[in-house]
């Protein structure tokens, strides 16, 4: 019997991955008294309210995948983020994206200072 991990499928790209040598880590700032490691929390917790609001308006999300010790961060269209958790397969009905999907991702990258890359469908794993 093997060890299963969570699977994530999304339309976007990975903007930081230490092991793959991709990009710089997110420039999240901890709030005063915050002892929570950003790898274990939602990105929204570490961004200012205006940025969070603007990204939500654009339909953009940031997710962490792979392993908690060696995280990889991706930016994607919120509506395309799908997950299958350990031992629970998911049927994917549709892989269409809106025509303006790349525009929203490009604007979000400018807002966050992330280098824009051509978005693609990405299948990733996470093992806590």
GROMACS elastic network, one bead per residue, 0.5 to 0.9 nm:
[ bonds ]
;  ai    aj funct       b0    kb
    3    86     6  0.88108   500
    4    85     6  0.87242   500
    4    86     6  0.56654   500
    4    87     6  0.70640   500
    4   127     6  0.80738   500
    5    84     6  0.88456   500
    5    85     6  0.70717   500
    5    86     6  0.54925   500
    5    87     6  0.83911   500
    5   125     6  0.63359   500
    5   126     6  0.57834   500
    5   127     6  0.50932   500
    5   128     6  0.81946   500
    6    65     6  0.89946   500
    6    66     6  0.88906   500
    6    83     6  0.70760   500
    6    84     6  0.57664   500
    6    86     6  0.52755   500
    6    87     6  0.84704   500
    6   124     6  0.84395   500
    6   125     6  0.55222   500
    6   126     6  0.51443   500
    6   127     6  0.64335   500
    6   128     6  0.87153   500
    7    65     6  0.88299   500
    7    82     6  0.82633   500
    7    83     6  0.55570   500
    7    84     6  0.50940   500
    7    85     6  0.64246   500
    7    86     6  0.79969   500
    7   123     6  0.70490   500
    7   124     6  0.57898   500
    7   126     6  0.64643   500
    8    65     6  0.78002   500
    8    81     6  0.70060   500
    8    82     6  0.56543   500
    8    84     6  0.65314   500
    8    85     6  0.86484   500
    8   122     6  0.79092   500
    8   123     6  0.56410   500
    8   124     6  0.50428   500
    8   125     6  0.58813   500
    8   126     6  0.77404   500
    9    80     6  0.74447   500
    9    81     6  0.58698   500
    9    82     6  0.51417   500
    9    83     6  0.63363   500
    9    84     6  0.86623   500
    9   121     6  0.69530   500
    9   122     6  0.55473   500
    9   124     6  0.63334   500
    9   125     6  0.87449   500
   10    13     6  0.83198   500
   10    75     6  0.88624   500
   10    76     6  0.63409   500
   10    77     6  0.73674   500
   10    78     6  0.83477   500
   10    79     6  0.84919   500
   10    80     6  0.50362   500
   10    82     6  0.62717   500
   10    83     6  0.87509   500
   10   120     6  0.80852   500
   10   121     6  0.56093   500
   10   122     6  0.53922   500
   10   123     6  0.67754   500
   10   124     6  0.84814   500
   11    75     6  0.83847   500
   11    76     6  0.54375   500
   11    77     6  0.60883   500
   11    78     6  0.86845   500
   11    79     6  0.88638   500
   11    80     6  0.57844   500
   11    81     6  0.71947   500
   11    95     6  0.87785   500
   11    97     6  0.78370   500
   11   101     6  0.88724   500
   11   119     6  0.62676   500
   11   120     6  0.53951   500
   11   122     6  0.61650   500
   12    74     6  0.70510   500
   12    75     6  0.56242   500
   12    77     6  0.65700   500
   12    80     6  0.87089   500
   12   102     6  0.85018   500
   12   105     6  0.75990   500
   12   117     6  0.84238   500
   12   118     6  0.77835   500
   12   120     6  0.54495   500
   12   121     6  0.64797   500
   12   122     6  0.69620   500
   13    73     6  0.86495   500
   13    74     6  0.54851   500
   13    75     6  0.58074   500
   13    76     6  0.66460   500
   13   116     6  0.86344   500
   13   117     6  0.68387   500
   13   118     6  0.74910   500
   13   119     6  0.53566   500
   13   120     6  0.64872   500
   13   121     6  0.79728   500
   13   122     6  0.69612   500
   14    17     6  0.70866   500
   14    22     6  0.78038   500
   14    23     6  0.86298   500
   14    72     6  0.68366   500
   14    73     6  0.56487   500
   14    75     6  0.64088   500
   14    76     6  0.87143   500
   14   117     6  0.87452   500
   14   122     6  0.85495   500
   15    22     6  0.64258   500
   15    23     6  0.56159   500
   15    24     6  0.75329   500
   15    25     6  0.82461   500
   15    26     6  0.88030   500
   15    72     6  0.77734   500
   15    73     6  0.59560   500
   15    74     6  0.55020   500
   15    75     6  0.69891   500
   15   114     6  0.69870   500
   15   115     6  0.73856   500
   15   116     6  0.82743   500
   15   117     6  0.82666   500
   16    20     6  0.84542   500
   16    21     6  0.77257   500
   16    22     6  0.50450   500
   16    24     6  0.55759   500
   16    25     6  0.56467   500
   16    26     6  0.75483   500
   16    71     6  0.83478   500
   16    72     6  0.55546   500
   16    73     6  0.52018   500
   16    74     6  0.70561   500
   17    20     6  0.54352   500
   17    21     6  0.59255   500
   17    23     6  0.67644   500
   17    24     6  0.79518   500
   17    25     6  0.78023   500
   17    70     6  0.77720   500
   17    71     6  0.66559   500
   17    73     6  0.65888   500
   17    74     6  0.88610   500
   18    21     6  0.50399   500
   18    22     6  0.63669   500
   18    23     6  0.79421   500
   18    24     6  0.82191   500
   18    25     6  0.81412   500
   18    70     6  0.69008   500
   18    71     6  0.75556   500
   18    72     6  0.71158   500
   19    22     6  0.78606   500
   19    70     6  0.72574   500
   19    71     6  0.88409   500
   19    72     6  0.85064   500
   21    24     6  0.87093   500
   22    72     6  0.89594   500
   23   114     6  0.82940   500
   23   115     6  0.79833   500
   24    27     6  0.84020   500
   24   114     6  0.85742   500
   25    28     6  0.86310   500
   25    72     6  0.87886   500
   25    73     6  0.80233   500
   26    73     6  0.79695   500
   26   112     6  0.88885   500
   26   114     6  0.87738   500
   27    46     6  0.89423   500
   27   112     6  0.89594   500
   28    38     6  0.78529   500
   28    43     6  0.79912   500
   28    45     6  0.89822   500
   28    46     6  0.53240   500
   28    47     6  0.64201   500
   29    46     6  0.58781   500
   29    47     6  0.74154   500
   30    33     6  0.80297   500
   30    34     6  0.58860   500
   30    35     6  0.79560   500
   30    36     6  0.82821   500
   30    37     6  0.88217   500
   30    38     6  0.82407   500
   30    45     6  0.87053   500
   30    46     6  0.62370   500
   31    34     6  0.52627   500
   31    35     6  0.86817   500
   31    45     6  0.89085   500
   31    46     6  0.74867   500
   32    35     6  0.87243   500
   34    37     6  0.84539   500
   36    39     6  0.84682   500
   36    40     6  0.73000   500
   36    41     6  0.74281   500
   37    40     6  0.57545   500
   37    41     6  0.70652   500
   38    41     6  0.51761   500
   38    42     6  0.73044   500
   38    43     6  0.72125   500
   38    45     6  0.82814   500
   38    46     6  0.74076   500
   39    42     6  0.79989   500
   39    43     6  0.85871   500
   39    64     6  0.70403   500
   39    68     6  0.63204   500
   39    69     6  0.83367   500
   39    71     6  0.68976   500
   40    64     6  0.86624   500
   40    68     6  0.74047   500
   41    44     6  0.82893   500
   41    45     6  0.69591   500
   41    46     6  0.85252   500
   42    45     6  0.57056   500
   42    46     6  0.76751   500
   42    62     6  0.82084   500
   42    63     6  0.76072   500
   42    64     6  0.85201   500
   43    46     6  0.55166   500
   43    47     6  0.65967   500
   43    52     6  0.87905   500
   43    61     6  0.84555   500
   43    62     6  0.64468   500
   43    63     6  0.73295   500
   43    64     6  0.86182   500
   44    47     6  0.52451   500
   44    48     6  0.77142   500
   44    49     6  0.80474   500
   44    51     6  0.86646   500
   44    52     6  0.60096   500
   44    61     6  0.89703   500
   44    62     6  0.85140   500
   45    48     6  0.80836   500
   45    52     6  0.89798   500
   47    50     6  0.82721   500
   47    51     6  0.63943   500
   47    52     6  0.63308   500
   48    51     6  0.54947   500
   48    52     6  0.63606   500
   48    53     6  0.87331   500
   49    52     6  0.50850   500
   49    53     6  0.60443   500
   49    54     6  0.85771   500
   50    53     6  0.51257   500
   50    54     6  0.61402   500
   50    55     6  0.86321   500
   51    54     6  0.51449   500
   51    55     6  0.61272   500
   51    56     6  0.85241   500
   51   111     6  0.76981   500
   51   112     6  0.81793   500
   52    55     6  0.52790   500
   52    56     6  0.61594   500
   52    57     6  0.86216   500
   53    56     6  0.51547   500
   53    57     6  0.61766   500
   53    58     6  0.87063   500
   54    57     6  0.50145   500
   54    58     6  0.63036   500
   54    59     6  0.86851   500
   54    60     6  0.87949   500
   54   108     6  0.82190   500
   54   111     6  0.87520   500
   55    59     6  0.61747   500
   55    60     6  0.51774   500
   55    61     6  0.69855   500
   55   104     6  0.87302   500
   55   107     6  0.89285   500
   55   108     6  0.63095   500
   55   111     6  0.85579   500
   56    60     6  0.57482   500
   56    61     6  0.72790   500
   56    78     6  0.82517   500
   57    60     6  0.76723   500
   58    77     6  0.84135   500
   58   104     6  0.55592   500
   58   105     6  0.78545   500
   58   107     6  0.81008   500
   58   108     6  0.73483   500
   59    76     6  0.85231   500
   59    77     6  0.57703   500
   59    78     6  0.54204   500
   59    79     6  0.73290   500
   59   101     6  0.89552   500
   59   104     6  0.73160   500
   59   105     6  0.86162   500
   60    75     6  0.70489   500
   60    76     6  0.57131   500
   60    78     6  0.50479   500
   60    79     6  0.83300   500
   60   104     6  0.72861   500
   60   105     6  0.68206   500
   60   108     6  0.71042   500
   61    74     6  0.83391   500
   61    75     6  0.58214   500
   61    76     6  0.55058   500
   61    77     6  0.61541   500
   61    78     6  0.51172   500
   61    79     6  0.88970   500
   61    81     6  0.84854   500
   62    73     6  0.68996   500
   62    74     6  0.55881   500
   62    76     6  0.63729   500
   62    77     6  0.87423   500
   62    78     6  0.83191   500
   63    72     6  0.83270   500
   63    73     6  0.57135   500
   63    74     6  0.53590   500
   63    75     6  0.65205   500
   63    76     6  0.79587   500
   63    81     6  0.88600   500
   64    67     6  0.86479   500
   64    68     6  0.84299   500
   64    71     6  0.61820   500
   64    72     6  0.55518   500
   64    74     6  0.63311   500
   64   126     6  0.82090   500
   65    68     6  0.77257   500
   65    70     6  0.88546   500
   65    71     6  0.58761   500
   65    72     6  0.53289   500
   65    73     6  0.64212   500
   65    74     6  0.77358   500
   65   124     6  0.66791   500
   65   125     6  0.60408   500
   65   127     6  0.80124   500
   65   128     6  0.89204   500
   66    69     6  0.87139   500
   66    70     6  0.69665   500
   66    71     6  0.56376   500
   66    72     6  0.60819   500
   66    73     6  0.88615   500
   66   124     6  0.68134   500
   66   125     6  0.50382   500
   66   127     6  0.60519   500
   66   128     6  0.79822   500
   67    70     6  0.52281   500
   67    71     6  0.53322   500
   67    72     6  0.78655   500
   67   125     6  0.80117   500
   67   126     6  0.53317   500
   67   128     6  0.55460   500
   68    71     6  0.52690   500
   68    72     6  0.87472   500
   68   126     6  0.78270   500
   68   127     6  0.71211   500
   68   128     6  0.53631   500
   69   128     6  0.82817   500
   71   126     6  0.86590   500
   75    78     6  0.88274   500
   75   105     6  0.76845   500
   75   108     6  0.86643   500
   75   109     6  0.84225   500
   76    79     6  0.84796   500
   76    80     6  0.72739   500
   76    81     6  0.72104   500
   76   105     6  0.70174   500
   76   119     6  0.80579   500
   77    80     6  0.55268   500
   77    81     6  0.69861   500
   77    97     6  0.86463   500
   77   101     6  0.71513   500
   77   102     6  0.89278   500
   77   104     6  0.80727   500
   77   105     6  0.72037   500
   78    81     6  0.57213   500
   79    82     6  0.81876   500
   79    97     6  0.88247   500
   80    95     6  0.79943   500
   80    96     6  0.88009   500
   80    97     6  0.76734   500
   80   121     6  0.89515   500
   82    90     6  0.86489   500
   82    92     6  0.85347   500
   83    89     6  0.89285   500
   83    90     6  0.75980   500
   84    87     6  0.79105   500
   84    88     6  0.59390   500
   84    89     6  0.56034   500
   84    90     6  0.57012   500
   85    88     6  0.54318   500
   85    89     6  0.72754   500
   85    90     6  0.86624   500
   86    89     6  0.80325   500
   92    95     6  0.75108   500
   94    97     6  0.89440   500
   95   121     6  0.83485   500
   97   100     6  0.83246   500
   97   101     6  0.64762   500
   98   101     6  0.52438   500
   98   102     6  0.86350   500
   99   102     6  0.76890   500
   99   103     6  0.87100   500
  100   103     6  0.53117   500
  100   104     6  0.67529   500
  101   104     6  0.55144   500
  101   105     6  0.65163   500
  101   106     6  0.87687   500
  101   119     6  0.88876   500
  102   105     6  0.50792   500
  102   106     6  0.60189   500
  102   107     6  0.86308   500
  102   118     6  0.77635   500
  102   119     6  0.69221   500
  103   106     6  0.50855   500
  103   107     6  0.62498   500
  103   108     6  0.86288   500
  104   107     6  0.51919   500
  104   108     6  0.61718   500
  104   109     6  0.86413   500
  105   108     6  0.50581   500
  105   109     6  0.61624   500
  105   110     6  0.87082   500
  105   116     6  0.77412   500
  105   119     6  0.81048   500
  106   109     6  0.51427   500
  106   110     6  0.63827   500
  106   111     6  0.87583   500
  106   115     6  0.88019   500
  106   116     6  0.59967   500
  106   117     6  0.83990   500
  107   110     6  0.51461   500
  107   111     6  0.62753   500
  107   112     6  0.87440   500
  108   111     6  0.50177   500
  108   112     6  0.61848   500
  108   113     6  0.83921   500
  108   114     6  0.81632   500
  108   116     6  0.89441   500
  109   112     6  0.51184   500
  109   113     6  0.56759   500
  109   115     6  0.63463   500
  109   116     6  0.58502   500
  110   113     6  0.51216   500
  110   114     6  0.63812   500
  110   115     6  0.77231   500
  110   116     6  0.78802   500
  111   114     6  0.78609   500
  112   115     6  0.89540   500
  113   116     6  0.89432   500
  116   119     6  0.83766   500
  119   122     6  0.86193   500
